[in-house]
Amino acid sequence: MNKGPKKDVAASVRQRLLDIAREKEEDFNFILTRYGLERALYRLSQSEWRDQFLLKGAMLFTFWHDDPHRPTRDADFLGFVNAEIDEVTSIFQSLCDLKVEDDGLILDSKSVRAEEIRENNAYEGICVRLNGKLSSANITL
């Protein structure tokens, strides 16, 4: 049974996000980043590591309130995993490759980079960066 031409989910989602950015008069790149973070969180929630990361910080407030206290371009976690760079890198690479319902977002597991947050900062930890793509839009998380 053929259901007609295959829908380009990524292009459709990108256009809807662009429409939202225009309607709310918000920066499109901010909207893209937030979408990328939310979909990365979804992947985490569907993974074997869902109970080993606790969301905290400004992204958490975004989910609690319709009007967040401040916009954020990252997600902060309290992790209950081995805090070694290689282990954290491996976890996030696996999240990138996790099969989920098509949301249009492609997370590049080869782009995952983890590094220690320096001791002279307010807190220690690991910073993870990765790249995503939504149709023609590049997203850095």
Order of alpha helices (4+ residues) and beta strands (2+ residues): alpha-alpha-beta-alpha-beta-alpha-beta-beta-beta
